[in-house]
Structures are given as structure tokens and as C-alpha cells.
């Protein structure tokens, strides 16, 4: 099941000995950026092609969150725990400083890195594309504007964890048998904007490959992601210092998978965060937006250059 010899796959170990599978693509000497995948998802994508990353000067690090793909499961993990994943991989690669971007279910995990007391000083910039707000966010109707499929998938109307887990198991079983079924189900819930993006055959193939890789070892990453997103994230958004770590939030106004109200709420709680809401765009437009966000994440400044020089001491 675990493909130790798969080309491009590397492994890092957390302090608790949990193994994390990751890949590095793009420019070997480029600006390091961690990309946190969606829910469900894996290190395989969607992400820009290598030639695009080279042109941007980006060294992109993607990894399977625990329970997905080739990463060991960490049952009961919280969103905040993603900081320990990134810390372990950064140490393995000898990275002193880096940027982080999260898409959809990966968005909260990216913010966790910016808020973590022991990691935030190493994070230069953070971006969140079509992300979620905490399920217990005050003055936010979490499910308002969300499509039926995601409402069911996140357990609206279910007060017991076993029922949520069973729903995800059912979906994961069907998707593992044929990942195209999951994409087909998602398509029925899409706005016209999303269907326009998904018509691209290359993106459809990338998404189905990502779903297949994510669920190879079972539904556990997906289960743990949903449960972590639905309970307390275990970190304080107020700890994100936007004066030291710049934060940009992007959302498509027509998104029904993660409603734009979530990102507006996040922007109201992270002082200094830049908010961009794009009219006529939806959830999967974030894939097309990613190259522009990567360019912003790696914008040159004196501090970043100095940190890259420091990173060279660690073998970067």
C-alpha cells in the first residue's frame, strides 16, 4: 500500500514519530512555499505545472495531511496540529523561513501555521483561497449559502460523530471504487462558474487522480479533516500578526462549497488581512488563481532574502 520507492516522494517524521509523505516541485533554489491541499486531497494536486513554478521562482512543497495518501494517520488531530506537520517537513528540508497557502479545507490549516507560537516567526506570508471559518464562529451562519452536498458532508443536522463518520465512509467507498463518481457528484452541485473551470480535461484528470491518491489507504484523512474543521481549531486567530506575516484572503463570490461569508468573517478577525472577493468566480476558480497568489507569496523584500541566506546554513 505504501509506495516507498515512488519517484519524487520523500518522508519526514514528526516528533511523535508520525510519518509525513511530501513532494517538492518547481525551482530547487526558489522561494519555499507550502501548499495545503483541500478536503479530501493529497500532495498530488491540483497545483501548477513545474514550468510555471520555475518561471515564478517557487519551490513548492506539498504533503499528505495525516491519514491521506502515504502519511500516517493521527486520529483526533486538530486543525492547529498542521503546524507540527509543516515544522517537521521544514526541518527535514532545512528551511528557515517559508510562505504557506491553503485552498478550501487547507485554508484553516495554513492559518494555523501563521498563529502557532513556535512556528509563526518562520512564516513570511500566508494566503487562503476559498477557505472556511471556524464552525463555532460567532455571528456567522456556517451553513448559509452552502450547497446540499457539502451541508450533508459536514454533518448539518447530525449531533453525533458516528453519523458524520458513516456518511464520509460511504462517500469515500464510492470514490475509491471510481474517483470520477465523486467529481460527478460535485459537478451536480456546481455553479455555472465552477462548471466552466471543471470542463478543462487536464483539471478533471488531476482532480480524480488526487481523490484516488488521497483515499488509497482508506477514508481516514477525510474523516479526520471534517471532524477537525467542525470542532474547535485549537488556535487563536488573534495570534496572527499581519504586520509581521502578511495575510491575503481570496474568495469567489459565487462559491457554494465554502460560502464567501466564511472568508469575510475571517477578514474581520485577522487585523490587517487583505481581502479580495472576485465577482463571477466560484470555488474551483481558486485553482486558476493559485499562480497569481504564489507570485504574491514570494514577492521580494529584504527580509525574505536574508532568511533565504540563513536557510542556506541548513542545507537549503
C-alpha positions in Angstrom: 0.0 0.0 0.0 2.8 2.4 0.9 4.9 3.1 -2.2 8.3 3.7 -0.6 10.1 3.9 -3.9 7.7 6.2 -5.8 9.7 8.9 -7.6 9.5 12.3 -6.1 8.1 11.2 -2.8 10.0 12.0 0.4 9.3 11.4 4.0 9.7 13.5 7.2 8.9 12.4 10.7 7.2 14.5 13.4 8.4 14.4 17.0 5.7 11.9 17.7 7.2 9.6 15.0 4.2 10.0 12.7 5.4 9.8 9.1 4.5 12.5 6.5 4.8 12.0 2.8 5.7 15.1 0.8 6.9 16.3 -2.6 9.0 19.2 -3.8 8.5 20.7 -7.2 9.4 23.8 -9.1 12.7 25.7 -8.8 15.2 24.0 -6.5 16.6 27.3 -5.3 13.3 29.2 -5.4 11.2 30.7 -2.6 9.8 27.9 -0.5 6.0 27.7 -0.3 3.9 25.1 1.4 0.6 24.3 -0.3 -2.1 22.8 1.9 -4.5 20.7 -0.1 -8.3 20.6 0.1 -10.7 18.2 1.7 -10.4 15.4 0.5 -7.0 15.8 -1.2 -3.4 14.8 -1.4 0.1 16.1 -2.2 -0.6 15.3 -5.9 -2.6 18.5 -6.6 -4.2 20.4 -8.1 -1.0 22.5 -8.4 0.7 24.4 -11.2 2.9 22.6 -13.6 6.7 22.6 -12.9 7.4 25.0 -15.7 5.0 27.5 -14.2 6.7 27.2 -10.8 10.1 27.6 -12.4 9.0 30.9 -14.0 7.6 32.1 -10.7 10.7 31.1 -8.9 8.8 29.0 -6.5 9.9 25.9 -4.6 6.6 24.3 -3.9 6.2 21.8 -1.0 3.0 19.7 -0.9 2.3 16.9 1.6 -0.4 14.5 2.5 -2.1 15.5 5.8 -2.2 12.6 8.3 -4.5 9.8 7.2 -4.3 10.8 3.5 -2.1 9.1 0.8 1.1 7.8 2.3 1.1 9.8 5.6 0.4 8.0 8.8 -3.0 8.7 10.4 -3.2 10.9 13.5 -6.6 10.2 14.9 -8.2 13.0 16.8 -5.9 15.7 15.2 -7.0 19.3 15.4 -6.5 22.0 12.8 -3.8 23.5 14.9 -1.8 20.3 14.5 -0.9 21.2 10.9 1.8 23.5 12.3 3.7 20.4 13.6 3.5 18.8 10.1 4.9 21.9 8.4 7.6 22.2 11.1 8.7 18.6 10.6 9.0 19.0 6.9 10.7 22.4 7.1 13.3 20.9 9.4 13.8 18.0 7.1 14.4 20.3 4.2 16.5 22.8 6.2 14.1 25.7 5.6 14.5 28.7 8.0 11.6 30.7 6.5 8.8 30.0 4.1 5.3 31.0 2.9 2.1 29.0 3.3 -1.0 28.8 1.1 -4.1 26.7 1.8 -7.0 26.0 -0.5 -10.6 25.2 0.7 -10.2 22.7 3.6 -6.5 23.5 3.6 -7.1 27.2 4.4 -7.6 26.8 8.1 -4.5 24.6 8.3 -2.5 27.4 6.6 -3.8 29.9 9.2 -2.8 27.5 12.0 0.9 27.9 10.8 0.6 31.7 11.0 -0.8 31.6 14.5 1.4 28.9 16.0 3.6 30.4 18.7 6.6 28.3 17.8 6.3 28.5 14.0 4.7 31.8 13.1 8.1 33.7 13.2 9.3 31.4 10.3 6.2 32.1 8.1 6.8 35.1 5.8 3.3 35.3 4.2 0.1 33.3 4.2 -2.7 33.1 1.7 -6.1 31.4 1.9 -8.1 30.6 -1.1 -11.9 29.8 -0.7 -11.3 28.8 2.9 -13.6 28.0 5.8 -14.3 29.9 9.1 -14.5 28.0 12.4 -17.7 26.1 12.8 -18.3 27.9 16.1 -17.7 31.3 14.6 -19.9 33.9 16.4 -22.3 35.9 14.3 -21.9 33.5 11.3 -24.4 31.1 9.9 -21.9 28.4 8.9 -24.1 26.5 6.5 -25.9 29.5 4.9 -25.2 29.6 1.1 -23.6 26.1 1.2 -24.7 23.5 -1.3 -26.7 20.5 -0.2 -23.8 18.0 -0.8 -21.4 20.0 1.5 -24.1 20.6 4.1 -24.6 16.8 4.3 -20.9 16.1 4.1 -20.1 18.4 7.0 -22.8 16.9 9.2 -25.5 19.5 9.4 -28.4 18.2 11.4 -26.2 15.4 12.9 -25.2 15.9 16.5 -23.4 12.5 16.8 -19.9 12.0 15.4 -20.6 8.3 14.3 -23.3 9.5 11.9 -20.8 12.0 10.3 -18.1 9.4 10.1 -20.5 6.9 8.5 -21.5 9.5 5.8 -17.9 10.1 4.9 -17.1 6.4 4.8 -20.0 5.9 2.4 -18.8 8.7 0.1 -15.1 7.6 0.3 -16.0 4.0 -0.5 -17.8 5.0 -3.7 -14.9 7.4 -4.6 -12.2 4.8 -4.0 -14.0 2.5 -6.4 -14.2 5.1 -9.1 -12.9 8.7 -8.3 -14.9 10.0 -11.2 -18.1 9.4 -9.3 -17.0 11.9 -6.6 -16.3 14.5 -9.3 -19.6 13.8 -10.9 -21.4 14.3 -7.6 -19.6 17.6 -7.1 -20.5 18.7 -10.6 -24.2 18.4 -9.9 -23.7 21.0 -7.0 -21.6 23.4 -9.0 -22.5 26.9 -10.2 -22.0 27.8 -13.8 -18.7 29.4 -12.9 -17.4 26.2 -11.4 -18.6 24.1 -14.3 -16.7 26.4 -16.7 -13.4 25.6 -14.8 -14.1 21.9 -14.5 -14.6 21.5 -18.2 -10.8 21.5 -18.6 -9.9 17.8 -19.2 -6.5 18.3 -17.6 -8.0 19.6 -14.4 -10.6 16.9 -14.3 -7.9 14.3 -14.6 -5.8 16.0 -11.9 -8.8 16.1 -9.5 -9.7 12.4 -10.0 -6.0 11.4 -9.6 -5.9 13.4 -6.4 -9.0 11.8 -5.0 -7.7 8.4 -5.8 -4.4 9.0 -4.1 -6.0 10.6 -1.1 -8.2 7.6 -0.4 -5.8 4.7 -1.2 -5.3 4.0 2.5 -9.0 4.4 3.4 -11.3 7.3 4.4 -9.3 8.3 7.5 -7.8 11.6 6.3 -11.1 12.8 5.1 -12.8 11.8 8.3 -10.2 13.4 10.5 -10.3 16.6 8.3 -14.0 17.1 8.6 -14.1 16.4 12.4 -11.2 18.8 12.9 -12.9 21.5 10.8 -16.1 21.1 12.7 -14.8 21.3 16.2 -12.6 24.0 17.9 -9.5 24.6 15.8 -7.3 24.9 18.9 -5.6 28.1 17.9 -6.4 31.8 18.2 -6.7 33.8 15.0 -5.8 36.8 17.1 -2.3 35.5 17.3 -1.7 36.1 13.6 0.4 39.3 13.4 -0.3 40.7 10.0 2.3 43.4 10.5 4.9 40.6 10.6 3.3 37.9 8.5 1.2 39.4 5.7 -2.1 37.6 5.1 -4.2 37.6 1.9 -7.7 36.0 1.7 -9.2 35.3 -1.7 -12.7 34.0 -2.5 -15.1 33.6 -5.4 -18.3 35.5 -4.8 -20.4 32.6 -6.3 -18.8 29.8 -4.2 -21.4 27.4 -2.8 -18.9 24.8 -1.4 -17.3 27.3 1.0 -19.5 30.4 1.0 -17.8 33.8 0.7 -19.3 34.7 4.1 -16.6 32.5 5.7 -13.8 34.5 4.3 -15.4 37.8 5.1 -15.7 36.6 8.7 -12.0 35.6 8.7 -11.1 39.0 7.3 -13.0 40.7 10.2 -11.0 38.7 12.8 -7.4 39.0 11.3 -6.4 42.6 11.6 -4.6 43.9 8.5 -5.5 40.9 6.4 -6.0 41.7 2.7 -9.4 40.6 1.3 -10.2 40.0 -2.3 -13.6 38.8 -3.4 -13.9 38.1 -7.2 -17.2 38.6 -8.8 -18.4 35.8 -11.1 -15.9 33.4 -9.7 -16.6 30.3 -7.5 -14.8 27.5 -5.7 -12.7 25.9 -8.4 -11.6 29.2 -9.7 -9.1 29.1 -6.9 -7.1 26.6 -9.0 -6.6 29.2 -11.7 -5.9 31.9 -9.1 -3.1 30.0 -7.5 -0.2 31.1 -9.7 -1.0 34.8 -9.0 -1.2 34.1 -5.3 2.1 32.3 -5.5 3.6 35.4 -7.1 2.3 37.5 -4.2 3.6 35.0 -1.6 7.1 35.2 -3.0 7.3 38.9 -3.5 10.9 40.1 -3.0 11.8 42.0 0.1 15.0 42.4 2.2 13.7 40.1 5.0 12.9 37.2 2.7 16.3 37.4 1.0 18.1 37.5 4.4 16.1 34.5 5.6 16.9 32.5 2.4 20.6 33.2 3.1 20.1 31.9 6.7 18.3 28.9 5.3 21.4 28.0 3.2 23.2 27.1 6.5 20.7 24.3 7.0 21.4 22.9 3.5 18.6 24.5 1.6 
